[in-house]
Amino acid sequence: SVSLIEHAQVKRVPSLQTNDFSEVLYFAHHVKFPLLIGGVSHHKKNKSAVVFDVPALKRYIDENELEQINISKFISGRKYEVTAISDGHNVTIPGIIEHFEQSGSHASDSIAVFPAQNLSAEQIRILRDATVSIVSTLKIRGPLNLNFLIHGNQIFCLQIKTYFGHNVAFLSKALNRDITQIATLTLLGQDLTTFDLPNDVWPSNDLIHVKMPVYSLLNYHSENTFDSKMKTAGSVLGRDTELSRALYKGYEASGLQIPSFGTVFISVKDTDKKAAIKLARRFHRLGFKLIATEGTANILAEAGLTTGIVAKIQTGNNSLLDKIFQHRVKLIINITNLSDIANRDAIVIKDYALNTHIPVFASIQSANFILEVLESLSLTTQPI
């Protein structure tokens, strides 16, 4: 409830549950797009989708034949998943996982990192205290999974689930503890005190663990525009003392080999243009050839970097999809803005690329980490 979340000193995302479309339009008018929409049809919960305008909103409701509509403000930011176990009195927190790069609407389709790498000590304290406050108030036994979002200096509670999420196996592997067994025993009546566990976040070792999805359902298509079937059948683990190397190992283990030469495609949103120049310059120094969409290519040309120009989705010999199909692109950096068209294009590009085992990066951060490893593996000479 609202009071439960606000009592925990975190924010609640503006939301509405209704079966009246006029109320949905009123909510959209006052809260503004983008919005996250889901709901229930034929007694079945539909997977949520992000919509950017009223036509998309109507299309989602019509295609899914919603009887109950759940809608909330979509807020971009860093997402964190807190795994907790309660015996009804005490609360212990095995870990906080960071969704490093969201690759789809399912948690299983995203890259996850443990321990979280972008949290300050104060933010960890807030997430811990909020989790303990919420779980203690609920007074239930067993596993819980809480999702939080950090946007600027604001922390939102997105979800409270009375079961573990998909990433519990990853967390158990990273901690070398059977978290599910402990949760099951608490469900059966055993107290947490018998396990000698802290009423706090569990300590972790010096290794950084990266869960990388392995994609197997990329050819799945549906007549429903918003169908968001999970595209992974499993995941692999990369670990190291440095995040860049752990991420690199994760990509390699998943079958997405990071190239040491070839052509890199770069397309970024306007706010990332300066960062894109730095990325492109580093790839150029390593001997990679650069291609980009027209807007990004013009920015790189102004910075003195020779870049080929390609269209994203259009068919033809000079389109990105054609180059992917012909294996003429070895790595893709595609960072989009929040728009309906940009997101649809990004999904098509990602599916085409992953289907041909070409790695795709959707954030400057992940591309930077991979570059760190490539630079450490490469011996380059620079003019004096």
BATOR-498493 format. One record per residue (C-alpha): x, y, z; residue number from 0. Coordinates in Angstrom, 2 decimals. Example, Ala and Ser with C-alpha at 12.3 -4.5 7.8 and 13.67 -1.06 7.14 Angstrom:
<nodes>
<node px="12.30" py="-4.50" pz="7.80" n="0"/>
<node px="13.67" py="-1.06" pz="7.14" n="1"/>
</nodes>
This chain:
<nodes>
<node px="0.00" py="0.00" pz="0.00" n="0"/>
<node px="0.97" py="3.68" pz="-0.20" n="1"/>
<node px="1.48" py="3.96" pz="3.55" n="2"/>
<node px="3.63" py="0.80" pz="3.62" n="3"/>
<node px="6.07" py="2.22" pz="1.05" n="4"/>
<node px="6.07" py="5.80" pz="2.34" n="5"/>
<node px="6.63" py="4.56" pz="5.88" n="6"/>
<node px="9.84" py="2.94" pz="4.57" n="7"/>
<node px="11.10" py="6.40" pz="3.49" n="8"/>
<node px="11.08" py="5.62" pz="-0.24" n="9"/>
<node px="8.81" py="6.94" pz="-2.96" n="10"/>
<node px="5.90" py="5.28" pz="-4.71" n="11"/>
<node px="5.56" py="5.56" pz="-8.49" n="12"/>
<node px="2.27" py="7.28" pz="-9.49" n="13"/>
<node px="-0.11" py="4.50" pz="-10.57" n="14"/>
<node px="-3.73" py="3.62" pz="-11.27" n="15"/>
<node px="-5.78" py="0.41" pz="-11.34" n="16"/>
<node px="-9.11" py="0.67" pz="-13.16" n="17"/>
<node px="-11.40" py="-0.78" pz="-15.83" n="18"/>
<node px="-12.53" py="2.65" pz="-17.02" n="19"/>
<node px="-10.64" py="3.95" pz="-20.08" n="20"/>
<node px="-11.69" py="7.55" pz="-19.36" n="21"/>
<node px="-9.81" py="7.30" pz="-16.04" n="22"/>
<node px="-6.77" py="6.01" pz="-17.93" n="23"/>
<node px="-6.86" py="9.03" pz="-20.26" n="24"/>
<node px="-7.23" py="11.40" pz="-17.31" n="25"/>
<node px="-4.23" py="9.74" pz="-15.60" n="26"/>
<node px="-2.14" py="9.96" pz="-18.80" n="27"/>
<node px="-3.02" py="13.63" pz="-19.24" n="28"/>
<node px="-1.89" py="14.56" pz="-15.72" n="29"/>
<node px="1.06" py="12.18" pz="-15.21" n="30"/>
<node px="2.36" py="12.49" pz="-18.82" n="31"/>
<node px="4.02" py="9.91" pz="-21.07" n="32"/>
<node px="5.91" py="7.59" pz="-21.14" n="33"/>
<node px="3.70" py="5.19" pz="-19.15" n="34"/>
<node px="4.01" py="1.57" pz="-18.13" n="35"/>
<node px="0.81" py="-0.35" pz="-18.84" n="36"/>
<node px="-0.29" py="-3.87" pz="-17.96" n="37"/>
<node px="-3.42" py="-5.56" pz="-16.71" n="38"/>
<node px="-5.56" py="-8.67" pz="-16.64" n="39"/>
<node px="-7.44" py="-10.36" pz="-19.47" n="40"/>
<node px="-9.28" py="-13.69" pz="-19.29" n="41"/>
<node px="-8.09" py="-14.06" pz="-15.67" n="42"/>
<node px="-4.47" py="-13.91" pz="-16.85" n="43"/>
<node px="-1.93" py="-11.23" pz="-16.04" n="44"/>
<node px="-0.46" py="-9.54" pz="-19.12" n="45"/>
<node px="3.18" py="-8.54" pz="-19.38" n="46"/>
<node px="3.65" py="-4.80" pz="-19.05" n="47"/>
<node px="4.87" py="-2.56" pz="-21.87" n="48"/>
<node px="6.06" py="1.03" pz="-22.15" n="49"/>
<node px="3.84" py="3.29" pz="-24.27" n="50"/>
<node px="4.63" py="6.79" pz="-25.48" n="51"/>
<node px="1.34" py="8.20" pz="-26.75" n="52"/>
<node px="-2.45" py="7.73" pz="-26.64" n="53"/>
<node px="-2.67" py="5.61" pz="-29.86" n="54"/>
<node px="-0.16" py="3.13" pz="-28.42" n="55"/>
<node px="-2.09" py="3.14" pz="-25.15" n="56"/>
<node px="-5.35" py="2.29" pz="-26.94" n="57"/>
<node px="-3.62" py="-0.33" pz="-29.09" n="58"/>
<node px="-2.24" py="-2.13" pz="-26.03" n="59"/>
<node px="-5.65" py="-2.24" pz="-24.32" n="60"/>
<node px="-7.43" py="-3.42" pz="-27.51" n="61"/>
<node px="-4.89" py="-6.07" pz="-28.52" n="62"/>
<node px="-4.75" py="-7.54" pz="-25.02" n="63"/>
<node px="-8.52" py="-7.27" pz="-24.42" n="64"/>
<node px="-7.91" py="-5.92" pz="-20.92" n="65"/>
<node px="-10.61" py="-6.35" pz="-18.30" n="66"/>
<node px="-8.50" py="-4.62" pz="-15.65" n="67"/>
<node px="-5.94" py="-1.93" pz="-16.51" n="68"/>
<node px="-2.82" py="-1.27" pz="-14.43" n="69"/>
<node px="-0.95" py="1.86" pz="-15.42" n="70"/>
<node px="1.90" py="3.82" pz="-13.88" n="71"/>
<node px="4.45" py="6.49" pz="-14.75" n="72"/>
<node px="7.51" py="5.03" pz="-16.48" n="73"/>
<node px="10.67" py="6.39" pz="-14.87" n="74"/>
<node px="14.11" py="5.68" pz="-16.31" n="75"/>
<node px="16.92" py="5.02" pz="-13.88" n="76"/>
<node px="19.08" py="2.34" pz="-12.28" n="77"/>
<node px="17.13" py="-0.74" pz="-11.18" n="78"/>
<node px="18.04" py="-2.83" pz="-8.15" n="79"/>
<node px="16.64" py="-6.14" pz="-6.99" n="80"/>
<node px="16.74" py="-6.95" pz="-3.26" n="81"/>
<node px="16.39" py="-10.57" pz="-2.17" n="82"/>
<node px="15.14" py="-11.00" pz="1.40" n="83"/>
<node px="14.06" py="-13.81" pz="3.74" n="84"/>
<node px="11.77" py="-13.33" pz="6.73" n="85"/>
<node px="10.64" py="-15.57" pz="9.59" n="86"/>
<node px="7.86" py="-13.15" pz="10.49" n="87"/>
<node px="10.03" py="-11.25" pz="12.98" n="88"/>
<node px="13.61" py="-11.14" pz="11.69" n="89"/>
<node px="14.69" py="-10.14" pz="8.18" n="90"/>
<node px="17.92" py="-11.10" pz="6.43" n="91"/>
<node px="19.06" py="-9.85" pz="3.02" n="92"/>
<node px="21.21" py="-12.25" pz="0.95" n="93"/>
<node px="22.06" py="-9.54" pz="-1.57" n="94"/>
<node px="21.30" py="-6.56" pz="-3.79" n="95"/>
<node px="21.55" py="-7.22" pz="-7.53" n="96"/>
<node px="21.97" py="-4.43" pz="-10.06" n="97"/>
<node px="20.22" py="-4.69" pz="-13.43" n="98"/>
<node px="23.27" py="-3.54" pz="-15.34" n="99"/>
<node px="21.78" py="-3.37" pz="-18.81" n="100"/>
<node px="18.09" py="-3.97" pz="-19.37" n="101"/>
<node px="17.75" py="-6.17" pz="-22.44" n="102"/>
<node px="13.99" py="-6.71" pz="-22.39" n="103"/>
<node px="10.94" py="-6.58" pz="-20.20" n="104"/>
<node px="11.90" py="-9.76" pz="-18.35" n="105"/>
<node px="14.48" py="-9.83" pz="-15.56" n="106"/>
<node px="15.92" py="-12.99" pz="-17.12" n="107"/>
<node px="16.64" py="-11.10" pz="-20.36" n="108"/>
<node px="18.76" py="-8.46" pz="-18.63" n="109"/>
<node px="22.41" py="-8.41" pz="-17.62" n="110"/>
<node px="22.72" py="-8.51" pz="-13.83" n="111"/>
<node px="25.67" py="-7.68" pz="-11.58" n="112"/>
<node px="26.38" py="-8.71" pz="-7.98" n="113"/>
<node px="27.38" py="-7.02" pz="-5.81" n="114"/>
<node px="25.81" py="-3.81" pz="-7.14" n="115"/>
<node px="28.54" py="-1.53" pz="-8.51" n="116"/>
<node px="26.81" py="1.87" pz="-8.66" n="117"/>
<node px="25.46" py="2.18" pz="-5.11" n="118"/>
<node px="26.94" py="4.45" pz="-2.47" n="119"/>
<node px="27.12" py="3.27" pz="1.15" n="120"/>
<node px="24.23" py="5.62" pz="1.94" n="121"/>
<node px="22.09" py="4.20" pz="-0.87" n="122"/>
<node px="22.79" py="0.64" pz="0.33" n="123"/>
<node px="21.68" py="1.70" pz="3.82" n="124"/>
<node px="18.46" py="3.21" pz="2.46" n="125"/>
<node px="17.63" py="0.08" pz="0.42" n="126"/>
<node px="18.40" py="-2.13" pz="3.40" n="127"/>
<node px="16.31" py="-0.08" pz="5.83" n="128"/>
<node px="13.42" py="0.20" pz="3.37" n="129"/>
<node px="13.44" py="-3.56" pz="2.80" n="130"/>
<node px="13.50" py="-4.35" pz="6.52" n="131"/>
<node px="10.73" py="-1.83" pz="7.19" n="132"/>
<node px="8.44" py="-3.17" pz="4.43" n="133"/>
<node px="9.05" py="-6.86" pz="5.15" n="134"/>
<node px="8.72" py="-6.43" pz="8.94" n="135"/>
<node px="5.40" py="-4.64" pz="8.47" n="136"/>
<node px="4.07" py="-7.46" pz="6.28" n="137"/>
<node px="4.91" py="-10.05" pz="9.00" n="138"/>
<node px="5.07" py="-12.98" pz="6.60" n="139"/>
<node px="7.42" py="-15.94" pz="6.43" n="140"/>
<node px="9.62" py="-17.02" pz="3.56" n="141"/>
<node px="11.16" py="-15.42" pz="0.47" n="142"/>
<node px="10.59" py="-11.88" pz="-0.76" n="143"/>
<node px="11.81" py="-9.95" pz="-3.77" n="144"/>
<node px="11.72" py="-6.14" pz="-3.85" n="145"/>
<node px="12.53" py="-4.00" pz="-6.87" n="146"/>
<node px="13.80" py="-0.44" pz="-6.44" n="147"/>
<node px="14.64" py="2.28" pz="-8.94" n="148"/>
<node px="17.08" py="5.14" pz="-8.38" n="149"/>
<node px="16.42" py="8.25" pz="-10.46" n="150"/>
<node px="18.75" py="11.13" pz="-9.56" n="151"/>
<node px="18.61" py="11.39" pz="-5.79" n="152"/>
<node px="15.16" py="9.76" pz="-5.54" n="153"/>
<node px="14.56" py="6.10" pz="-4.65" n="154"/>
<node px="11.31" py="4.43" pz="-5.74" n="155"/>
<node px="9.88" py="1.09" pz="-4.70" n="156"/>
<node px="8.58" py="-0.57" pz="-7.87" n="157"/>
<node px="7.47" py="-4.00" pz="-6.75" n="158"/>
<node px="7.09" py="-6.20" pz="-3.67" n="159"/>
<node px="6.82" py="-9.93" pz="-4.44" n="160"/>
<node px="6.30" py="-12.70" pz="-1.87" n="161"/>
<node px="8.50" py="-15.08" pz="-3.85" n="162"/>
<node px="12.03" py="-15.07" pz="-5.23" n="163"/>
<node px="12.79" py="-13.60" pz="-8.66" n="164"/>
<node px="14.52" py="-15.28" pz="-11.61" n="165"/>
<node px="17.93" py="-14.12" pz="-10.36" n="166"/>
<node px="17.93" py="-16.16" pz="-7.13" n="167"/>
<node px="19.96" py="-18.94" pz="-8.79" n="168"/>
<node px="22.55" py="-16.37" pz="-9.88" n="169"/>
<node px="22.71" py="-14.91" pz="-6.37" n="170"/>
<node px="23.01" py="-18.37" pz="-4.77" n="171"/>
<node px="25.89" py="-19.21" pz="-7.13" n="172"/>
<node px="27.66" py="-15.93" pz="-6.39" n="173"/>
<node px="27.32" py="-16.39" pz="-2.61" n="174"/>
<node px="27.87" py="-20.16" pz="-2.68" n="175"/>
<node px="24.82" py="-20.54" pz="-0.40" n="176"/>
<node px="21.52" py="-22.33" pz="-0.98" n="177"/>
<node px="19.21" py="-19.35" pz="-0.47" n="178"/>
<node px="16.12" py="-21.27" pz="-1.56" n="179"/>
<node px="16.66" py="-23.97" pz="1.07" n="180"/>
<node px="16.89" py="-21.38" pz="3.85" n="181"/>
<node px="13.72" py="-19.66" pz="2.62" n="182"/>
<node px="11.89" py="-23.00" pz="2.42" n="183"/>
<node px="12.83" py="-23.92" pz="5.98" n="184"/>
<node px="11.58" py="-20.55" pz="7.25" n="185"/>
<node px="8.30" py="-21.19" pz="5.43" n="186"/>
<node px="8.07" py="-24.49" pz="7.33" n="187"/>
<node px="8.44" py="-22.69" pz="10.65" n="188"/>
<node px="12.16" py="-22.49" pz="11.34" n="189"/>
<node px="13.48" py="-19.17" pz="12.73" n="190"/>
<node px="16.32" py="-17.28" pz="11.04" n="191"/>
<node px="18.27" py="-17.25" pz="14.32" n="192"/>
<node px="18.98" py="-20.98" pz="13.85" n="193"/>
<node px="20.95" py="-20.20" pz="10.65" n="194"/>
<node px="23.24" py="-17.62" pz="12.30" n="195"/>
<node px="22.40" py="-15.05" pz="9.60" n="196"/>
<node px="22.74" py="-11.27" pz="10.02" n="197"/>
<node px="19.71" py="-8.97" pz="10.21" n="198"/>
<node px="21.46" py="-7.09" pz="7.43" n="199"/>
<node px="22.87" py="-7.51" pz="3.92" n="200"/>
<node px="25.03" py="-10.63" pz="3.73" n="201"/>
<node px="28.77" py="-10.04" pz="3.22" n="202"/>
<node px="30.13" py="-11.01" pz="-0.22" n="203"/>
<node px="33.58" py="-12.05" pz="-1.41" n="204"/>
<node px="36.01" py="-9.96" pz="-3.47" n="205"/>
<node px="34.71" py="-11.23" pz="-6.81" n="206"/>
<node px="32.30" py="-9.34" pz="-9.07" n="207"/>
<node px="29.72" py="-11.62" pz="-10.69" n="208"/>
<node px="27.94" py="-10.91" pz="-13.99" n="209"/>
<node px="24.88" py="-12.89" pz="-15.10" n="210"/>
<node px="24.68" py="-12.90" pz="-18.87" n="211"/>
<node px="21.52" py="-14.15" pz="-20.64" n="212"/>
<node px="21.81" py="-16.81" pz="-23.33" n="213"/>
<node px="19.27" py="-16.04" pz="-26.08" n="214"/>
<node px="17.42" py="-18.90" pz="-27.74" n="215"/>
<node px="13.99" py="-17.55" pz="-28.77" n="216"/>
<node px="14.97" py="-14.63" pz="-31.00" n="217"/>
<node px="12.87" py="-15.89" pz="-33.92" n="218"/>
<node px="9.68" py="-15.85" pz="-31.87" n="219"/>
<node px="7.12" py="-13.41" pz="-33.26" n="220"/>
<node px="3.55" py="-12.65" pz="-32.28" n="221"/>
<node px="0.63" py="-10.84" pz="-33.88" n="222"/>
<node px="0.35" py="-8.89" pz="-30.62" n="223"/>
<node px="2.43" py="-5.72" pz="-31.00" n="224"/>
<node px="3.25" py="-5.74" pz="-27.29" n="225"/>
<node px="3.95" py="-9.44" pz="-26.83" n="226"/>
<node px="7.10" py="-9.63" pz="-24.71" n="227"/>
<node px="7.91" py="-13.32" pz="-24.50" n="228"/>
<node px="11.09" py="-14.06" pz="-22.58" n="229"/>
<node px="13.84" py="-14.69" pz="-25.15" n="230"/>
<node px="16.34" py="-16.52" pz="-22.96" n="231"/>
<node px="16.40" py="-20.17" pz="-21.95" n="232"/>
<node px="19.24" py="-19.82" pz="-19.49" n="233"/>
<node px="22.21" py="-17.74" pz="-18.43" n="234"/>
<node px="25.94" py="-17.96" pz="-17.82" n="235"/>
<node px="28.19" py="-16.43" pz="-15.20" n="236"/>
<node px="31.30" py="-14.31" pz="-15.63" n="237"/>
<node px="33.32" py="-13.35" pz="-12.56" n="238"/>
<node px="36.51" py="-11.49" pz="-11.83" n="239"/>
<node px="37.94" py="-8.95" pz="-9.42" n="240"/>
<node px="37.21" py="-6.23" pz="-12.01" n="241"/>
<node px="33.78" py="-5.56" pz="-13.53" n="242"/>
<node px="35.17" py="-5.00" pz="-17.05" n="243"/>
<node px="36.78" py="-8.45" pz="-17.13" n="244"/>
<node px="33.76" py="-10.14" pz="-15.53" n="245"/>
<node px="31.51" py="-8.57" pz="-18.18" n="246"/>
<node px="33.88" py="-9.64" pz="-20.96" n="247"/>
<node px="33.88" py="-13.23" pz="-19.66" n="248"/>
<node px="30.10" py="-13.19" pz="-19.48" n="249"/>
<node px="29.78" py="-12.15" pz="-23.14" n="250"/>
<node px="32.29" py="-14.77" pz="-24.25" n="251"/>
<node px="30.58" py="-17.53" pz="-22.24" n="252"/>
<node px="27.18" py="-16.64" pz="-23.71" n="253"/>
<node px="28.45" py="-17.19" pz="-27.25" n="254"/>
<node px="28.70" py="-13.47" pz="-28.09" n="255"/>
<node px="32.39" py="-13.18" pz="-28.91" n="256"/>
<node px="33.87" py="-9.71" pz="-28.43" n="257"/>
<node px="35.87" py="-8.94" pz="-31.60" n="258"/>
<node px="39.43" py="-7.58" pz="-31.61" n="259"/>
<node px="39.02" py="-6.09" pz="-35.10" n="260"/>
<node px="36.38" py="-5.32" pz="-37.71" n="261"/>
<node px="33.55" py="-2.81" pz="-38.03" n="262"/>
<node px="31.69" py="-1.17" pz="-35.14" n="263"/>
<node px="28.27" py="0.41" pz="-35.61" n="264"/>
<node px="27.52" py="3.39" pz="-33.34" n="265"/>
<node px="24.21" py="5.18" pz="-32.86" n="266"/>
<node px="23.49" py="7.22" pz="-29.75" n="267"/>
<node px="20.91" py="9.66" pz="-28.46" n="268"/>
<node px="21.75" py="13.38" pz="-28.44" n="269"/>
<node px="22.68" py="13.51" pz="-24.75" n="270"/>
<node px="25.38" py="10.86" pz="-25.33" n="271"/>
<node px="27.03" py="12.42" pz="-28.40" n="272"/>
<node px="30.11" py="13.67" pz="-26.50" n="273"/>
<node px="30.61" py="10.30" pz="-24.84" n="274"/>
<node px="30.21" py="8.63" pz="-28.25" n="275"/>
<node px="33.13" py="10.65" pz="-29.62" n="276"/>
<node px="35.39" py="9.32" pz="-26.85" n="277"/>
<node px="34.18" py="5.75" pz="-27.47" n="278"/>
<node px="34.68" py="6.02" pz="-31.23" n="279"/>
<node px="38.15" py="7.47" pz="-30.84" n="280"/>
<node px="39.19" py="4.55" pz="-28.63" n="281"/>
<node px="37.80" py="1.99" pz="-31.10" n="282"/>
<node px="39.61" py="3.82" pz="-33.93" n="283"/>
<node px="42.91" py="3.63" pz="-32.04" n="284"/>
<node px="42.45" py="-0.13" pz="-31.71" n="285"/>
<node px="42.08" py="-0.39" pz="-35.50" n="286"/>
<node px="38.32" py="-0.77" pz="-35.79" n="287"/>
<node px="36.40" py="0.69" pz="-38.73" n="288"/>
<node px="33.47" py="2.93" pz="-37.75" n="289"/>
<node px="30.00" py="3.18" pz="-39.24" n="290"/>
<node px="27.08" py="5.15" pz="-37.82" n="291"/>
<node px="23.68" py="6.66" pz="-38.53" n="292"/>
<node px="23.81" py="10.05" pz="-40.21" n="293"/>
<node px="23.39" py="12.15" pz="-37.06" n="294"/>
<node px="26.08" py="10.30" pz="-35.10" n="295"/>
<node px="28.39" py="10.13" pz="-38.15" n="296"/>
<node px="28.25" py="13.93" pz="-38.57" n="297"/>
<node px="29.24" py="14.42" pz="-34.93" n="298"/>
<node px="32.14" py="11.98" pz="-35.29" n="299"/>
<node px="33.27" py="13.63" pz="-38.54" n="300"/>
<node px="33.40" py="17.02" pz="-36.80" n="301"/>
<node px="35.68" py="15.39" pz="-34.23" n="302"/>
<node px="38.01" py="14.24" pz="-37.04" n="303"/>
<node px="36.88" py="10.60" pz="-37.19" n="304"/>
<node px="36.18" py="9.06" pz="-40.60" n="305"/>
<node px="32.86" py="7.24" pz="-40.34" n="306"/>
<node px="30.69" py="5.42" pz="-42.87" n="307"/>
<node px="26.97" py="6.26" pz="-42.92" n="308"/>
<node px="24.25" py="3.59" pz="-42.83" n="309"/>
<node px="20.49" py="3.52" pz="-42.35" n="310"/>
<node px="19.17" py="1.49" pz="-39.43" n="311"/>
<node px="16.10" py="-0.45" pz="-40.48" n="312"/>
<node px="15.59" py="0.35" pz="-44.17" n="313"/>
<node px="16.32" py="-2.46" pz="-46.58" n="314"/>
<node px="19.09" py="-2.24" pz="-49.15" n="315"/>
<node px="22.81" py="-2.79" pz="-49.49" n="316"/>
<node px="23.67" py="0.09" pz="-47.19" n="317"/>
<node px="21.31" py="-0.74" pz="-44.31" n="318"/>
<node px="22.51" py="-1.92" pz="-40.94" n="319"/>
<node px="20.30" py="-5.02" pz="-41.04" n="320"/>
<node px="21.85" py="-6.05" pz="-44.36" n="321"/>
<node px="25.38" py="-5.60" pz="-42.97" n="322"/>
<node px="24.45" py="-7.66" pz="-39.89" n="323"/>
<node px="23.04" py="-10.44" pz="-42.09" n="324"/>
<node px="26.26" py="-10.47" pz="-44.13" n="325"/>
<node px="28.44" py="-10.42" pz="-40.97" n="326"/>
<node px="30.02" py="-7.13" pz="-42.08" n="327"/>
<node px="29.48" py="-5.63" pz="-38.62" n="328"/>
<node px="31.24" py="-7.16" pz="-35.61" n="329"/>
<node px="29.87" py="-5.08" pz="-32.74" n="330"/>
<node px="26.89" py="-2.75" pz="-32.21" n="331"/>
<node px="26.44" py="0.20" pz="-29.86" n="332"/>
<node px="22.84" py="1.35" pz="-30.10" n="333"/>
<node px="21.67" py="3.77" pz="-27.40" n="334"/>
<node px="18.17" py="5.07" pz="-28.02" n="335"/>
<node px="16.00" py="7.82" pz="-26.61" n="336"/>
<node px="12.61" py="7.14" pz="-25.04" n="337"/>
<node px="10.37" py="6.95" pz="-28.08" n="338"/>
<node px="8.07" py="4.32" pz="-29.54" n="339"/>
<node px="9.87" py="4.14" pz="-32.90" n="340"/>
<node px="13.38" py="4.12" pz="-31.38" n="341"/>
<node px="12.49" py="1.25" pz="-29.05" n="342"/>
<node px="10.89" py="-0.82" pz="-31.81" n="343"/>
<node px="13.95" py="-0.28" pz="-34.03" n="344"/>
<node px="16.28" py="-1.21" pz="-31.16" n="345"/>
<node px="14.44" py="-4.53" pz="-30.62" n="346"/>
<node px="14.68" py="-5.41" pz="-34.34" n="347"/>
<node px="18.40" py="-4.53" pz="-34.47" n="348"/>
<node px="19.16" py="-6.45" pz="-31.28" n="349"/>
<node px="17.30" py="-9.57" pz="-32.44" n="350"/>
<node px="19.01" py="-9.53" pz="-35.85" n="351"/>
<node px="22.43" py="-9.06" pz="-34.25" n="352"/>
<node px="22.08" py="-11.64" pz="-31.48" n="353"/>
<node px="20.74" py="-14.14" pz="-34.00" n="354"/>
<node px="24.09" py="-13.87" pz="-35.79" n="355"/>
<node px="26.05" py="-13.83" pz="-32.50" n="356"/>
<node px="26.99" py="-10.16" pz="-32.72" n="357"/>
<node px="27.23" py="-8.43" pz="-29.31" n="358"/>
<node px="24.99" py="-5.40" pz="-28.74" n="359"/>
<node px="25.54" py="-2.65" pz="-26.15" n="360"/>
<node px="22.68" py="-0.42" pz="-25.06" n="361"/>
<node px="24.62" py="1.84" pz="-22.69" n="362"/>
<node px="27.82" py="3.89" pz="-22.74" n="363"/>
<node px="28.83" py="2.25" pz="-19.46" n="364"/>
<node px="28.91" py="-1.32" pz="-20.78" n="365"/>
<node px="30.72" py="-0.27" pz="-23.98" n="366"/>
<node px="33.36" py="1.50" pz="-21.88" n="367"/>
<node px="33.99" py="-1.61" pz="-19.79" n="368"/>
<node px="34.43" py="-3.81" pz="-22.86" n="369"/>
<node px="36.83" py="-1.25" pz="-24.34" n="370"/>
<node px="38.93" py="-1.42" pz="-21.17" n="371"/>
<node px="39.47" py="-5.15" pz="-21.73" n="372"/>
<node px="40.14" py="-4.74" pz="-25.47" n="373"/>
<node px="42.71" py="-2.05" pz="-24.73" n="374"/>
<node px="44.42" py="-4.24" pz="-22.12" n="375"/>
<node px="44.60" py="-7.12" pz="-24.62" n="376"/>
<node px="45.88" py="-4.97" pz="-27.48" n="377"/>
<node px="49.37" py="-3.62" pz="-28.07" n="378"/>
<node px="48.93" py="-0.32" pz="-29.92" n="379"/>
<node px="51.44" py="2.33" pz="-30.89" n="380"/>
<node px="50.61" py="6.04" pz="-30.86" n="381"/>
<node px="52.47" py="8.84" pz="-32.70" n="382"/>
<node px="54.55" py="11.12" pz="-30.51" n="383"/>
</nodes>
